[in-house]
Amino acid sequence: MKAVQILGERGHHQIAVTNLMARPVPRGHEVLIRVEAAGITADEVGWVEVYKTPTRIPGHDISGVVEQLGPDYTGTLSVGDAVFAMLHADRGQGQAEFAVTREDETAAKPATVSHAEAAALPIPVVTAWEALHRHAGLERGARVLVTGAAGAVGRMLVQLAALLFDAEVVALASARNHALLRGLGAAEVVDYSAADWEMHVGKVDAVFDTVGGAVLAKSWRTVKSGAVIVTVADPPPPWAFGKQVPEELQDHPGVRYVYFVLSTDSEALAKVAALIDEGKVKALPVAEFPVDEAVEAWELAAKRSRGGKVVIKFGSGA
Ligand SMILES: NC(=O)c1ccc[n+]([C@@H]2O[C@H](COP(=O)([O-])OP(=O)(O)OC[C@H]3O[C@@H](n4cnc5c(N)ncnc54)[C@H](OP(=O)(O)O)[C@@H]3O)[C@@H](O)[C@H]2O)c1
């Protein structure tokens, strides 16, 4: 089958397309998906996991059709079902004509969007869902800051915080994205190009950070006492994984701080798929490339502020 491959070593990698990959076989409870489209997370070239797979096929976000069920599969999916999935960090291998998923990674695809649009959703959806539901402990009506709000994760955070928690969302983004963020539910918008943007945010109960670095550091100046700062930005802050205590804590004692890496969550995918089909959540903008242009696709995906997710198409379906 045809697949994208990461050749070389971390830091000296090369993106390639191969025709010679063996089609995977679903074992046990696994499901084989005929991949119509697969999303790109450009940071994956820096993760160790893909270099440990025998195939070196990247990709964790897919949308496609169930082709075959594993011999022990007893779940709800049937051959022919349209699904989307977020493959676990250790497994991946989604950017191929066929990929194997598990039930906890897979949900029915939102019917009102294309496979390309669905393939852009899983990581942003699950990341935003977990940040809000597992890590923030938000009360209804909380005032929250979302950094990188016009990015893929940011757009999901803005929409789900406003819709599910009735949050008053302050969206940090470049000015060209302010109107669209208001349309997604942001109550206020702030431009990060202003040197002192943090002075324009007011005080918040929670920060959801997707940018990291100086933006995360400045966001400490926006928090109320007892607030929480949740970041997913790559590279992680020095205090991630309990390695250190943030130095900002001296001036903001009592602020809770969380860095997390998302897990698989088919329930989150199913719930957000329903919200998309009900017209309550907007899918993400996508740039589509045929698999033979995967190198160009990865180049675009590596650019920040590109305004959408880059998706590789394997099938010819919508
Ligand atoms: N830990 C996890 O489990 C996890 C999961 C998913 C993603 N992530 C990480 O989260 C980050 C965001 O992912 P994404 O897919 O949402 O990225 P994305 O779609 O590329 O969005 C990034 C956004 O950041 C904004 N931005 C760029 N430079 C900025 C700066 N200097 N100051 C303020 N904002 C800036 C851009 O805003 P404008 O468009 O307004 O310029 C852009 O929209 C990445 O680092 C990714 O690796 C981690």
PDBQT file of the ligand as one rigid body, heavy atoms in Angstrom, charges set to zero:
ROOT
HETATM    1  N1  LIG A 401       0.386  18.147  24.836  1.00  0.00    +0.000 N 
HETATM    2  C1  LIG A 401      -0.522  17.691  23.970  1.00  0.00    +0.000 C 
HETATM    3  O1  LIG A 401      -1.171  16.670  24.207  1.00  0.00    +0.000 OA
HETATM    4  C2  LIG A 401      -0.780  18.459  22.699  1.00  0.00    +0.000 A 
HETATM    5  C3  LIG A 401      -1.884  18.152  21.893  1.00  0.00    +0.000 A 
HETATM    6  C4  LIG A 401      -2.125  18.926  20.762  1.00  0.00    +0.000 A 
HETATM    7  C5  LIG A 401      -1.283  19.977  20.426  1.00  0.00    +0.000 A 
HETATM    8  N2  LIG A 401      -0.200  20.221  21.217  1.00  0.00    +0.000 N 
HETATM    9  C6  LIG A 401       0.695  21.362  20.939  1.00  0.00    +0.000 C 
HETATM   10  O2  LIG A 401      -0.085  22.536  21.077  1.00  0.00    +0.000 OA
HETATM   11  C7  LIG A 401       0.427  23.557  20.240  1.00  0.00    +0.000 C 
HETATM   12  C8  LIG A 401      -0.686  24.152  19.393  1.00  0.00    +0.000 C 
HETATM   13  O3  LIG A 401      -1.159  23.179  18.473  1.00  0.00    +0.000 OA
HETATM   14  P1  LIG A 401      -2.134  23.607  17.283  1.00  0.00    +0.000 P 
HETATM   15  O4  LIG A 401      -2.349  22.388  16.469  1.00  0.00    +0.000 OA
HETATM   16  O5  LIG A 401      -3.314  24.336  17.818  1.00  0.00    +0.000 OA
HETATM   17  O6  LIG A 401      -1.193  24.645  16.490  1.00  0.00    +0.000 OA
HETATM   18  P2  LIG A 401      -1.581  25.645  15.344  1.00  0.00    +0.000 P 
HETATM   19  O7  LIG A 401      -2.863  25.253  14.678  1.00  0.00    +0.000 OA
HETATM   20  O8  LIG A 401      -0.362  25.797  14.531  1.00  0.00    +0.000 OA
HETATM   21  O9  LIG A 401      -1.887  27.016  16.098  1.00  0.00    +0.000 OA
HETATM   22  C9  LIG A 401      -0.930  27.739  16.756  1.00  0.00    +0.000 C 
HETATM   23  C10 LIG A 401      -1.434  29.171  16.972  1.00  0.00    +0.000 C 
HETATM   24  O10 LIG A 401      -0.458  29.828  17.765  1.00  0.00    +0.000 OA
HETATM   25  C11 LIG A 401      -0.484  31.178  17.469  1.00  0.00    +0.000 C 
HETATM   26  N3  LIG A 401       0.861  31.730  17.622  1.00  0.00    +0.000 N 
HETATM   27  C12 LIG A 401       1.955  31.424  16.907  1.00  0.00    +0.000 A 
HETATM   28  N4  LIG A 401       3.005  32.131  17.356  1.00  0.00    +0.000 NA
HETATM   29  C13 LIG A 401       2.539  32.887  18.370  1.00  0.00    +0.000 A 
HETATM   30  C14 LIG A 401       3.135  33.834  19.239  1.00  0.00    +0.000 A 
HETATM   31  N5  LIG A 401       4.433  34.148  19.173  1.00  0.00    +0.000 N 
HETATM   32  N6  LIG A 401       2.371  34.410  20.176  1.00  0.00    +0.000 NA
HETATM   33  C15 LIG A 401       1.068  34.121  20.273  1.00  0.00    +0.000 A 
HETATM   34  N7  LIG A 401       0.428  33.229  19.484  1.00  0.00    +0.000 NA
HETATM   35  C16 LIG A 401       1.177  32.628  18.543  1.00  0.00    +0.000 A 
HETATM   36  C17 LIG A 401      -0.980  31.340  16.052  1.00  0.00    +0.000 C 
HETATM   37  O11 LIG A 401      -1.941  32.386  16.124  1.00  0.00    +0.000 OA
HETATM   38  P3  LIG A 401      -2.367  33.356  14.907  1.00  0.00    +0.000 P 
HETATM   39  O12 LIG A 401      -2.890  32.438  13.833  1.00  0.00    +0.000 OA
HETATM   40  O13 LIG A 401      -3.420  34.205  15.508  1.00  0.00    +0.000 OA
HETATM   41  O14 LIG A 401      -1.124  34.090  14.468  1.00  0.00    +0.000 OA
HETATM   42  C18 LIG A 401      -1.585  29.974  15.699  1.00  0.00    +0.000 C 
HETATM   43  O15 LIG A 401      -2.944  30.094  15.360  1.00  0.00    +0.000 OA
HETATM   44  C19 LIG A 401       1.563  22.896  19.441  1.00  0.00    +0.000 C 
HETATM   45  O16 LIG A 401       2.781  23.190  20.075  1.00  0.00    +0.000 OA
HETATM   46  C20 LIG A 401       1.249  21.415  19.544  1.00  0.00    +0.000 C 
HETATM   47  O17 LIG A 401       2.396  20.600  19.411  1.00  0.00    +0.000 OA
HETATM   48  C21 LIG A 401       0.071  19.480  22.328  1.00  0.00    +0.000 A 
ENDROOT
TORSDOF 0
